[in-house]
Amino acid sequence: MKDEIIYLNPQNILHLKLFKAIHPTEVHPKADHWKFIFQLYSSNGEKIHNGYFTNNFLAIEKEEVLLIEQYDESILNEELIKTDEDVKTNLRVFNFEKNITGNFSKLIGGGFLIKSFSNEKIIYSKVFNDKTAEFEISLGNIEFEKIK
């Protein structure tokens, strides 16, 4: 698995750098596939956020917005990951134009499908237990903080 480049505009190119790859043999036998853990960096090498991320993201260039699936910090403790259903994630939004970030929509087991961002609304689905449910959230309903 390689690092990924996320292009928002010529002045804002991000790097999703591989932090750790957890092989299925390192965790309980029921956790049956690799988990790739990334961290987010700016083009000058500075870490943008201390979170741990998957490579599931949606970049909206003209808005300078990045929607990305974020692991809970428990992903680093292999003893807590007995099955794929033990993996905790949420979605995080970065608005680089406003220099803010916030997370929303927690999920234990399963994953997210990040569908779209328009008119200050995010549309996404949660996929778990062979079921899919679609959600919509307004940016006004997310608690934001400054990007460090």
GROMACS elastic network, one bead per residue, 0.5 to 0.9 nm:
[ bonds ]
;  ai    aj funct       b0    kb
    1    18     6  0.75933   500
    1    21     6  0.84543   500
    1    36     6  0.78018   500
    2    17     6  0.77376   500
    2    18     6  0.68642   500
    3    15     6  0.69453   500
    3    16     6  0.55819   500
    3    18     6  0.55489   500
    3    38     6  0.80921   500
    4    14     6  0.83635   500
    4    15     6  0.57979   500
    4    17     6  0.66075   500
    4    18     6  0.84108   500
    4    55     6  0.79173   500
    5    13     6  0.70062   500
    5    14     6  0.57949   500
    5    16     6  0.62295   500
    5    17     6  0.85888   500
    6    12     6  0.86309   500
    6    13     6  0.58274   500
    6    15     6  0.60231   500
    6    16     6  0.72886   500
    6    59     6  0.70536   500
    6    66     6  0.87681   500
    7    10     6  0.74903   500
    7    12     6  0.67183   500
    7    14     6  0.63325   500
    7    15     6  0.86954   500
    7    59     6  0.75010   500
    7    60     6  0.89821   500
    7    61     6  0.70990   500
    8    11     6  0.79032   500
    8    12     6  0.54734   500
    8    13     6  0.58652   500
    8    14     6  0.76662   500
    8    59     6  0.65983   500
    8    60     6  0.66887   500
    8    62     6  0.72712   500
    8    63     6  0.82651   500
    8    64     6  0.56477   500
    8    65     6  0.75926   500
    8    66     6  0.81797   500
    9    12     6  0.51034   500
    9    13     6  0.64953   500
    9    61     6  0.60243   500
    9    62     6  0.75849   500
    9    64     6  0.74470   500
   10    13     6  0.66172   500
   11    43     6  0.89532   500
   12    42     6  0.75656   500
   12    43     6  0.74295   500
   12    64     6  0.79960   500
   12    96     6  0.83174   500
   13    42     6  0.65407   500
   13    43     6  0.56173   500
   14    40     6  0.70319   500
   14    41     6  0.58124   500
   14    43     6  0.55811   500
   14    48     6  0.88944   500
   15    39     6  0.81934   500
   15    40     6  0.58547   500
   15    41     6  0.50511   500
   15    42     6  0.60633   500
   15    43     6  0.65365   500
   15    45     6  0.83340   500
   16    19     6  0.89953   500
   16    38     6  0.58758   500
   16    39     6  0.56615   500
   16    41     6  0.63636   500
   16    42     6  0.88588   500
   16    53     6  0.83300   500
   16    54     6  0.89708   500
   16    55     6  0.75074   500
   17    37     6  0.84746   500
   17    38     6  0.52453   500
   17    39     6  0.53928   500
   17    40     6  0.63400   500
   17    41     6  0.72098   500
   18    21     6  0.75424   500
   18    36     6  0.71118   500
   18    37     6  0.60192   500
   18    39     6  0.65997   500
   19    36     6  0.77879   500
   19    37     6  0.54230   500
   19    39     6  0.61071   500
   19    52     6  0.80958   500
   20    35     6  0.82690   500
   20    36     6  0.61352   500
   20    37     6  0.51123   500
   20    38     6  0.69186   500
   20    76     6  0.88445   500
   21    34     6  0.68348   500
   21    35     6  0.58052   500
   21    37     6  0.60691   500
   21    38     6  0.87863   500
   22    25     6  0.82700   500
   22    26     6  0.65603   500
   22    27     6  0.79796   500
   22    33     6  0.86026   500
   22    34     6  0.56527   500
   22    35     6  0.51196   500
   22    36     6  0.64070   500
   22    37     6  0.79682   500
   22    76     6  0.89734   500
   22    78     6  0.85038   500
   23    26     6  0.55317   500
   23    27     6  0.75193   500
   23    32     6  0.88105   500
   23    33     6  0.70037   500
   23    35     6  0.68766   500
   23    36     6  0.87622   500
   24    27     6  0.56766   500
   24    28     6  0.74813   500
   24    29     6  0.69839   500
   24    30     6  0.84139   500
   24    31     6  0.60602   500
   24    32     6  0.55491   500
   24    33     6  0.53078   500
   24    34     6  0.56238   500
   24    35     6  0.79746   500
   25    28     6  0.72770   500
   25    29     6  0.68733   500
   25    31     6  0.85653   500
   25    32     6  0.84593   500
   25    33     6  0.89857   500
   26    29     6  0.85884   500
   26    78     6  0.71930   500
   27    30     6  0.81595   500
   27    31     6  0.65143   500
   27    32     6  0.88131   500
   27    78     6  0.57107   500
   27    79     6  0.70974   500
   27    80     6  0.88301   500
   27    81     6  0.65636   500
   27    82     6  0.65431   500
   27    83     6  0.82210   500
   28    31     6  0.57226   500
   28    32     6  0.83951   500
   28    78     6  0.82413   500
   28    79     6  0.80737   500
   28    81     6  0.69591   500
   28    83     6  0.64935   500
   29    32     6  0.64909   500
   29    82     6  0.76191   500
   29    83     6  0.76238   500
   30    33     6  0.89033   500
   30    82     6  0.66785   500
   30    84     6  0.71510   500
   31    34     6  0.83574   500
   31    81     6  0.74137   500
   31    82     6  0.63232   500
   31    85     6  0.82874   500
   31    86     6  0.88567   500
   32    83     6  0.77511   500
   32    84     6  0.73127   500
   33    84     6  0.83609   500
   35    54     6  0.81561   500
   35    75     6  0.88705   500
   36    53     6  0.83317   500
   36    54     6  0.64202   500
   36    55     6  0.77767   500
   37    52     6  0.60743   500
   37    53     6  0.56946   500
   37    54     6  0.56736   500
   37    55     6  0.79421   500
   37    71     6  0.79969   500
   37    75     6  0.84856   500
   37    76     6  0.89544   500
   38    51     6  0.85464   500
   38    52     6  0.56175   500
   38    54     6  0.60070   500
   38    55     6  0.70962   500
   39    47     6  0.75139   500
   39    48     6  0.83621   500
   39    49     6  0.75429   500
   39    50     6  0.72848   500
   39    51     6  0.65318   500
   39    52     6  0.53254   500
   39    53     6  0.59890   500
   39    54     6  0.85931   500
   40    46     6  0.86339   500
   40    47     6  0.59611   500
   40    48     6  0.57123   500
   40    49     6  0.63300   500
   40    50     6  0.79945   500
   40    51     6  0.78564   500
   40    52     6  0.79797   500
   40    53     6  0.77252   500
   41    44     6  0.78387   500
   41    45     6  0.57435   500
   41    46     6  0.53842   500
   41    48     6  0.51431   500
   41    49     6  0.76647   500
   42    45     6  0.54007   500
   42    46     6  0.53837   500
   42    47     6  0.64088   500
   42    48     6  0.62784   500
   43    46     6  0.74662   500
   45    48     6  0.89655   500
   47    50     6  0.71235   500
   47   148     6  0.88098   500
   48    51     6  0.89087   500
   48   147     6  0.70285   500
   48   148     6  0.65578   500
   49    52     6  0.84819   500
   49   147     6  0.71760   500
   49   148     6  0.68008   500
   51    70     6  0.68873   500
   51    71     6  0.74362   500
   51    72     6  0.80686   500
   51    73     6  0.76506   500
   52    69     6  0.89100   500
   52    70     6  0.58213   500
   52    71     6  0.54291   500
   52    72     6  0.73258   500
   52    73     6  0.70712   500
   52    75     6  0.84742   500
   53    56     6  0.80554   500
   53    68     6  0.71598   500
   53    69     6  0.58866   500
   53    71     6  0.54261   500
   53    72     6  0.87343   500
   53    89     6  0.87433   500
   54    57     6  0.78749   500
   54    68     6  0.74430   500
   54    69     6  0.56782   500
   54    70     6  0.61004   500
   54    71     6  0.69098   500
   55    68     6  0.75527   500
   55    69     6  0.73896   500
   56    67     6  0.86089   500
   56    68     6  0.59583   500
   56    69     6  0.57169   500
   56    70     6  0.87581   500
   56   112     6  0.80736   500
   56   113     6  0.80748   500
   56   114     6  0.78764   500
   57    66     6  0.70710   500
   57    67     6  0.54698   500
   57    69     6  0.63424   500
   57   113     6  0.88326   500
   57   114     6  0.68999   500
   58    65     6  0.83629   500
   58    66     6  0.59309   500
   58    67     6  0.51399   500
   58    68     6  0.64588   500
   58   114     6  0.65489   500
   58   115     6  0.78572   500
   58   116     6  0.77538   500
   58   117     6  0.86678   500
   59    63     6  0.88353   500
   59    64     6  0.75956   500
   59    65     6  0.60137   500
   59    67     6  0.63685   500
   59    68     6  0.83981   500
   60    63     6  0.56391   500
   60    64     6  0.58992   500
   60    65     6  0.51534   500
   60    66     6  0.62322   500
   60    67     6  0.82366   500
   60   116     6  0.88557   500
   60   117     6  0.75324   500
   61    64     6  0.50764   500
   61    65     6  0.67540   500
   61    66     6  0.83908   500
   62    65     6  0.79843   500
   63    66     6  0.88273   500
   63    95     6  0.77512   500
   63    96     6  0.83806   500
   63    97     6  0.73220   500
   64    94     6  0.81588   500
   64    95     6  0.60183   500
   64    96     6  0.54302   500
   64    97     6  0.57735   500
   64    98     6  0.88565   500
   65    93     6  0.69974   500
   65    94     6  0.55376   500
   65    96     6  0.61859   500
   65    97     6  0.76835   500
   65   117     6  0.87293   500
   66    92     6  0.80974   500
   66    93     6  0.56837   500
   66    94     6  0.50429   500
   66    95     6  0.66418   500
   66    96     6  0.80969   500
   67    91     6  0.69275   500
   67    92     6  0.58002   500
   67    94     6  0.64916   500
   67    95     6  0.88630   500
   67   114     6  0.74766   500
   67   117     6  0.86142   500
   67   122     6  0.87336   500
   68    90     6  0.85797   500
   68    91     6  0.57368   500
   68    92     6  0.54045   500
   68    93     6  0.65031   500
   68    94     6  0.83230   500
   68   114     6  0.79981   500
   69    89     6  0.66744   500
   69    90     6  0.58952   500
   69    92     6  0.62678   500
   69    93     6  0.89379   500
   69   111     6  0.83679   500
   69   112     6  0.71501   500
   69   114     6  0.84962   500
   70    88     6  0.85954   500
   70    89     6  0.54035   500
   70    90     6  0.53340   500
   70    91     6  0.57320   500
   70    92     6  0.63994   500
   70   103     6  0.85291   500
   71    74     6  0.78134   500
   71    75     6  0.64616   500
   71    87     6  0.75971   500
   71    88     6  0.60254   500
   71    90     6  0.66313   500
   71    91     6  0.87027   500
   72    75     6  0.60645   500
   72    76     6  0.86374   500
   72    87     6  0.77066   500
   72    88     6  0.53329   500
   72    89     6  0.54318   500
   72    90     6  0.74360   500
   73    76     6  0.60405   500
   73    77     6  0.79594   500
   73    88     6  0.84783   500
   74    77     6  0.53662   500
   74    78     6  0.80086   500
   74    80     6  0.68710   500
   74    81     6  0.80592   500
   74    87     6  0.78187   500
   74    88     6  0.75462   500
   75    78     6  0.67635   500
   75    80     6  0.77061   500
   75    81     6  0.71234   500
   75    86     6  0.88777   500
   75    87     6  0.65569   500
   75    88     6  0.75096   500
   76    79     6  0.89263   500
   76    80     6  0.86909   500
   76    81     6  0.89903   500
   77    80     6  0.56868   500
   77    81     6  0.71451   500
   78    81     6  0.52056   500
   78    82     6  0.77709   500
   79    82     6  0.69228   500
   80    83     6  0.88698   500
   80    86     6  0.71567   500
   80    87     6  0.85601   500
   81    84     6  0.70535   500
   81    85     6  0.81232   500
   81    86     6  0.52804   500
   81    87     6  0.64065   500
   82    85     6  0.80036   500
   82    86     6  0.63665   500
   82    87     6  0.88125   500
   83    86     6  0.54934   500
   83    87     6  0.76252   500
   83   109     6  0.85150   500
   84    87     6  0.56834   500
   84   108     6  0.89029   500
   84   109     6  0.58676   500
   84   110     6  0.75561   500
   85    88     6  0.79391   500
   85   108     6  0.61345   500
   85   110     6  0.66041   500
   85   128     6  0.86467   500
   86   108     6  0.62485   500
   86   109     6  0.57087   500
   87   107     6  0.83732   500
   87   108     6  0.57986   500
   87   109     6  0.52806   500
   87   110     6  0.79697   500
   88   106     6  0.73231   500
   88   107     6  0.57869   500
   88   109     6  0.62416   500
   88   110     6  0.86445   500
   89   105     6  0.84333   500
   89   106     6  0.58152   500
   89   107     6  0.53106   500
   89   108     6  0.64037   500
   89   109     6  0.79063   500
   89   110     6  0.87426   500
   89   111     6  0.76224   500
   89   112     6  0.86771   500
   90   103     6  0.66958   500
   90   104     6  0.60286   500
   90   105     6  0.54051   500
   90   107     6  0.59225   500
   90   108     6  0.86763   500
   90   111     6  0.88991   500
   90   112     6  0.83295   500
   91   102     6  0.85293   500
   91   103     6  0.55437   500
   91   104     6  0.54156   500
   91   105     6  0.60370   500
   91   106     6  0.70955   500
   91   107     6  0.88934   500
   91   112     6  0.79303   500
   91   114     6  0.87925   500
   92   101     6  0.70405   500
   92   102     6  0.56137   500
   92   104     6  0.63123   500
   92   105     6  0.87078   500
   93   100     6  0.83406   500
   93   101     6  0.55042   500
   93   102     6  0.55363   500
   93   103     6  0.62180   500
   93   104     6  0.82696   500
   93   144     6  0.89289   500
   94    97     6  0.89760   500
   94    98     6  0.88636   500
   94    99     6  0.75608   500
   94   100     6  0.60315   500
   94   102     6  0.68792   500
   94   103     6  0.89168   500
   94   147     6  0.79047   500
   95    98     6  0.56123   500
   95    99     6  0.57557   500
   95   100     6  0.53321   500
   95   101     6  0.61117   500
   95   102     6  0.89281   500
   95   147     6  0.87179   500
   96   100     6  0.65259   500
   96   101     6  0.82394   500
   96   147     6  0.81464   500
   97   100     6  0.81029   500
   98   101     6  0.89165   500
   98   146     6  0.85475   500
   99   145     6  0.85009   500
   99   146     6  0.58505   500
   99   147     6  0.54761   500
   99   148     6  0.85454   500
  100   144     6  0.59921   500
  100   145     6  0.53877   500
  100   147     6  0.50544   500
  100   148     6  0.87398   500
  101   143     6  0.82935   500
  101   144     6  0.52466   500
  101   145     6  0.54893   500
  101   146     6  0.62405   500
  101   147     6  0.58843   500
  102   142     6  0.62896   500
  102   143     6  0.57350   500
  102   145     6  0.62787   500
  102   146     6  0.87569   500
  103   106     6  0.85480   500
  103   142     6  0.69939   500
  103   143     6  0.73942   500
  103   144     6  0.77519   500
  104   137     6  0.88767   500
  104   142     6  0.66358   500
  104   143     6  0.83222   500
  105   126     6  0.89432   500
  107   110     6  0.71156   500
  107   111     6  0.72506   500
  107   112     6  0.82886   500
  107   126     6  0.76434   500
  107   128     6  0.86096   500
  108   111     6  0.82933   500
  108   128     6  0.84535   500
  109   127     6  0.86591   500
  109   128     6  0.64044   500
  109   129     6  0.82304   500
  110   126     6  0.72681   500
  110   127     6  0.53605   500
  110   129     6  0.70576   500
  110   130     6  0.86119   500
  111   125     6  0.84092   500
  111   126     6  0.59308   500
  111   127     6  0.52707   500
  111   128     6  0.66215   500
  112   124     6  0.69089   500
  112   125     6  0.56235   500
  112   127     6  0.59914   500
  112   128     6  0.87908   500
  113   123     6  0.89336   500
  113   124     6  0.55554   500
  113   126     6  0.64072   500
  113   127     6  0.73881   500
  113   134     6  0.89015   500
  114   117     6  0.87656   500
  114   122     6  0.81783   500
  114   123     6  0.67888   500
  114   125     6  0.65591   500
  114   126     6  0.88349   500
  115   122     6  0.77146   500
  115   123     6  0.55193   500
  115   125     6  0.73742   500
  116   121     6  0.81434   500
  116   122     6  0.58562   500
  116   123     6  0.52360   500
  116   124     6  0.69424   500
  117   120     6  0.68643   500
  117   121     6  0.56204   500
  117   123     6  0.63880   500
  117   124     6  0.89895   500
  118   121     6  0.54236   500
  118   122     6  0.67551   500
  118   123     6  0.85401   500
  119   122     6  0.85167   500
  119   138     6  0.86566   500
  120   137     6  0.86418   500
  120   138     6  0.59142   500
  120   139     6  0.55997   500
  120   140     6  0.79831   500
  121   136     6  0.66952   500
  121   137     6  0.55840   500
  121   139     6  0.59651   500
  121   140     6  0.87482   500
  122   135     6  0.82291   500
  122   136     6  0.55967   500
  122   137     6  0.53403   500
  122   138     6  0.63736   500
  122   139     6  0.74247   500
  123   134     6  0.73146   500
  123   135     6  0.58145   500
  123   137     6  0.66932   500
  123   138     6  0.89797   500
  124   133     6  0.85578   500
  124   134     6  0.58241   500
  124   135     6  0.54448   500
  124   136     6  0.64358   500
  124   137     6  0.85918   500
  125   132     6  0.63882   500
  125   133     6  0.53719   500
  125   135     6  0.57924   500
  125   136     6  0.85664   500
  126   131     6  0.80760   500
  126   132     6  0.56274   500
  126   133     6  0.53912   500
  126   134     6  0.64897   500
  126   135     6  0.78031   500
  127   130     6  0.67333   500
  127   131     6  0.56425   500
  127   133     6  0.66848   500
  127   134     6  0.88961   500
  128   131     6  0.53954   500
  128   132     6  0.65925   500
  128   133     6  0.86950   500
  129   132     6  0.83989   500
  137   140     6  0.82915   500
  137   141     6  0.68282   500
  137   142     6  0.80652   500
  138   141     6  0.55060   500
  138   142     6  0.73383   500
  139   142     6  0.54331   500
  139   143     6  0.84957   500
  140   143     6  0.78457   500
  145   148     6  0.87631   500
